[in-house]
Amino acid sequence: MDTEHPVVRPAEAKDVKALASLAGQLGYPMQTSEVERQFSLLAKEEGHAVFVAELPGHGIVGWIQMMPRQLLYSPGLTEIGGLVVDAEHRRKGVGRALIHAGEQWAKEQGYSRIVVRSNALRKEAHDFYPSLGYSPVKTQKVYRKEFREDDS
């Protein structure tokens, strides 16, 4: 089997070490225990899905997370919460296979739209998504507020 045809399957608890390692490549370094906790929580949430791409001899080389988005002002949709392919296996069809699995899952769930957000710094992603039919719809800033334990 070549890298053009990875096996894509739903992620399982046994995959958390690989998920954590790849999250680091995405720019979100996490301990395996943190990913294990998050994965356990997601497994209980309805409408979430995580798929992995596996290559014989290489193990898990990528993952995609799909999550529901129900907004007051818009019909329900699903969002790609994360997509990462191991640096060694990029540009070989793994990302496309993961996107295809996510799209199939979304259709099976009854969604008619998928949204993906991508950091402005991710040049490769801004070439990748349009090549798969995704169109840019807006530019935005993302704000975050972190709560500390001592906040009241």
Secondary structure, 3 states (H helix, E strand, C coil): CCCCCCEEEECCHHHHHHHHHHHHHHCCCCCHHHHHHHHHHHHHCCCCEEEEEEECCCEEEEEEEEEEEEECCEEEEEEEEEEEECHHHCCCCHHHHHHHHHHHHHHHCCCCCEEECCCCCCHHHHHHHHHCCCCCCCCCCCCCCCCCCCCC
